[in-house]
């Protein structure tokens, strides 16, 4: 818990987030099928081509795992120095592993699985480290509501706190919220939400950012 206590210090310092200025967000090339399946691909491009890690807070039920597939295929096609880490319960991760058949074996080194049923605080520390290294932490919907690091359980909030907000504040990395907003059934990638927008104690920032994320789902 020593490392966790350090990360959770109320007077933590948020360093600035820097982006590569030499790469255009148009450098990611998407297929016609991708454009039919997703809204907000420019936001995904912005994050994939940035030097910072980021969190995907997925709220949509994505039976075919279209978004994770798009992310690790883009990482491979554009030789992006990031890995995708899928975070969820064992059952969900097992289903995803089975759905990624042998045709995806060549992407093996671009993504890995993290089980929320392991020690929740150790997982939190691991995810913070991965984000600081510039990788992508993808929270499945089940992880959003069932992963409870001790810090979130020990503090009181007027809004259900999201793990993505806790990770965002600790690692100083943005959150990409994804959902399905209309009858088109397209997966919508919303504008990245940066931790620097929020001020106050760590608890205050977590609560404010959680509220922003939930509100974005209804707009």
N, C-alpha and C positions, 0 to 999 in steps of 0.2 A: 504493500500500500504506500510505501515511501514515494515511489515515482508518481503515483496517482495524486498524492497529497501535493506534490510539487506542481503538477499540472493544474490542479484545482485552486491554487493560491488566488485569493481575491484580488491581489494587486499584480496579477500577471501582466506582462507587457505584450502587446500585439504588434509584431513587426509588420512592415508594409508588404503587400503582395506585389511581386514584379512579374510582368509578362514579357515574352519575346516580342520585340517591336518590329522584327524583320520579316515576320510571317503573317500573311493575310488570312482572315478567317475563310476566304474563298479557296484556300489551298486544299481543303478536304473536298473530294469529289464524291457525290452521292448518286446512286443509280435512280432511274425513273421510278422503280418500285419503292425505293427508300422514300422518295419525295411523296409518293402516294400514301405511305404508311405513317409518316411523321409530320408534325408541325414543329417549327422552332429549331430546325437543324443548324441554323447559324449559331445558336447559343451553344450547341454541342461542339461545333467547330471551334468556337472561341475557347472553350475549356480544354479540348483535346490539344490545341496548339499552344496553350499557355505553359509556362514553366512551373506552375503550381499544381498540386493535387486538387482533387475536388470530390464532393460527395454527390451521388445520385440518390435522391429520396423518391423511390418509385411507389406510387399509390395505385397504379393501374394493375389489373389482373392481366398479365401478359403470358397467355398459355404457351405461345411459341417462342417466348424469350427473344422477341424481335429486337428490343433495345440492347440487351447484352451482346447479342450476335453482331449488331451493327457496330458497337463500340470496339469489340476485339478484332473484328474484320478491318475497321478503319485504322486501328493501331498497327496491324500487320501491313496493310496496304501502303501506309504512309510512313512506316518505320518510326513510329512515335515511341519515345522512351518512357512509356507508362505501362503499368499492369492493371488489370481489372480484378478487383476482389469482390466476389458475390457474398453477401452476408445474410444469413437466414437460418431457420431451424433445420435439423438433420433431414426431416422428411422432404421439405421443399428442395433442399440441395440435392438429395438423391434423385428426385424427379427430374431436375435440370440436368444432372449428370447423364441420366438415361436418354434425355431428349437431344443432347449434344452427341450425335452418333459419330462414327469413325471419320466421317468427312471433315470433322472439326479437330482431328488429332493434331494437325499442323499448327493450330492456334494454342496448343497446350500451355506454352510458356507465356502467353499473353493474359491468362486469367487463372484465378485460383478461388477456392471456396473457404469461407470462414463460418464456423458453426456457433450460433448464439447460445447453444446449450452448454458450451464450455464456460469456464470462469468468466463472468461478464466484465469484471474489471480488467482482467488480463487481456480480454478481447478489445476493450476500450483502448488500453495502452498500445496494443498492436496496431489498431486502426489509426490512432493519432500518429504513430511513427510512420506508417505507410503514407499517410497524407502529406506529412512533412517532407517525405522523400519524393513527392510529386506523383503519386499513384492515385488510382480511382477506387473509392469505396462505394459499392453499389448496395444500398439497403433494400432488400425485398420488402413488400408490404408487411409480411409477417414479422420482420425484424423491427419495423417501425413501432409496432404495438406490443411486442413481447420481449424485446431485449431491454433489460432494466439494470444498468450499472448502478452500483450502490449510491453514487452521488445523487442520482435522480430520485431514488427511493427515500433518501434521508432528508430531502428538502421539500418544502411545500410550494406549490404553484397554483395559480388560479386557472391556468390552462394546462392540459396534459402536455408535459414537455416531450419534445421529440429528441431521439438520439442523434439525429442529424444536426440539430442545433448545438447539442453538447459537443459533438465532434468538430463542428465548424468553429466554435469559440475556442476550443482547446488547441486545434491545429492551425487556426487562422486560415481556413480554406473555405471557398464558397460552396453553396448547396444548389444543385440543379433539381428542382422538383418536377416530376413527370406524372402525367395523369391522362385520362380521356375526358375532354371537356364537352364534347358535343356528340351528335348522332352519327357523325362521320366515322366513328371508331378509330380515328387516327390517334396515335400516341402524341400528346402535346408536351414538348420540352419547354418549360417556362424560363423566364429570365433568371440568370444566376443571382443568388442572394448572398451578399458579402457580409462577413461578420463585423467589418469595420463600420457598418451602418448603425450599430447599436452601442449605446453607452450605459454605464452603470456597473453594478457588481456582476459577477459571472452569472448568478441566478437571474438577475434582471435581464441580461442579454439573452440567456437561454429562453426565457419566457417570451420576450418580445419577438425573437426570431421564430419561435414556434408558432406564435400567433400569425405572423406574416406568412409562414408556409401554409397554415390551414386556410387562411383567408384567400390565398392565391388559388385554391382549389375551387372556389365558388365564383370567381370572376370570369 
